[in-house]
Amino acid sequence: MTQTTSTHHEGGTAPPAVRFDAVVRAAVGQGLLGEGSPVAGFIDTEGVRASVGALHNAFAATPGVLHTFAAKACSLVPVLRLLAECGMGCEVASPGELRLALEAGFAASRVVLDSPAKTREEIRLALALGAAVNADSLDELRRVDALRDPRTDSVLGLRVNPQVGSGSIGPMSTATDTSKFGVALRDPGAREAIVGAFRDRPWLTRLHAHVGSQGCPLELIAAGVARTYELAEEINATLGVRQVTSLDIGGGLPVNFTDETVHPTYADYVAALTAAAPGLFSGRYSLVTEFGRSLLAKNGFIGARVEYTKDAGGRRIALTHAGAQTATRTVLMPDAWPLRIGAFGPDGTPKGGPPLAQDIAGPCCFAGDVVAYGRELPELAEDDLVVLYDTGAYYFSTPWAYNSLPRPAVYGFRAGAGPEDGSGEGRPGHDGPVSFVTVRDAQSLDDIAAESGLAHADALIEPGD
């Protein structure tokens, strides 16, 4: 099943090629992209709402589901607050992400703490707040034993590794035989140890598994969830009591980066789980999900200015301001994380003309800083713009500080939010002008200096030197 992402206006779905055209033009017209602002990220707020709605609709027939957003996918407080308003919970994997979730307004009872290396202080804080905690190992359970106050409201679970294998991107596959995550379910003696851990801890009521994300087919994800469901049934049968009452089935729905269509869909995901574990949706277990990339990727893009073009060895190269600092995964693993690229003129209108094979390179000072190789696009020139589509998750929200390049500004946008003002923002695919709000300010050079230890500039200089 596939679906085309919507432009979220009453007129219906615009052709995919023009979904963000009006937004790029409006960003240029309002000074958000151009010489003074050579790179920025953009979030479609109505697109985010629609994606959350699709997730909830897919699970509508199942009672007791808590959908949490994986904070690492877009750790920006305004985005997290929007998701909280849409009825999401939040999955966090560090003290920083926990702080951001609370600042964004998520109730602690709707926060889940996952991490393979939680400190005692992290665990202590989560238990005090009443956030759910998934222990990543039997050793961590023993740490929880010492820290847990019987009066805590936290739901406590154990992460298992169902060891169902790898998808096409090894680093994104978390259910391999030697994954660092969870208790390896098929290792000798592990199953018995897990059952024993539940027997010894009546307060341990949740099982957690996450098979992986990009590159993992639905069948692999469903197989891992099915093994976790079977383990819950075994624990409850062995103990003779319904102790495991909830299953955290992770997230990981892969994203289609090849075109504008959304596939697989959340409905496809539910269908695959139903086929692999029919009892999962019976209502015997409350469910928790942890989706991230699939909710945000297609609802955001990066716009960047072309600073120069050049030819080298018969190859055309466009040097832009969007490289490894904001498209890190694509630059370091281009085959695993390809991105669609759009070409726009200095005024923000799509470029035409015959296609020319061009490399789209970034500003970082290493040769591999290229986001696309030999891409057939209308010929780019100085002052043009490129758009990196499907980058609403991970890309601009968690930039790399290589070369002390500043973090780009991020803006949320809505189309059709007011009367046409004659500036051309109302373009095909939108009912009216485009309005923007600031999600994160661009990092200043003063900010960079402060983060680089400016306040301690003389710390390594001996007095009198």
Disulfide bonds with the S-S distance in Angstrom:
none
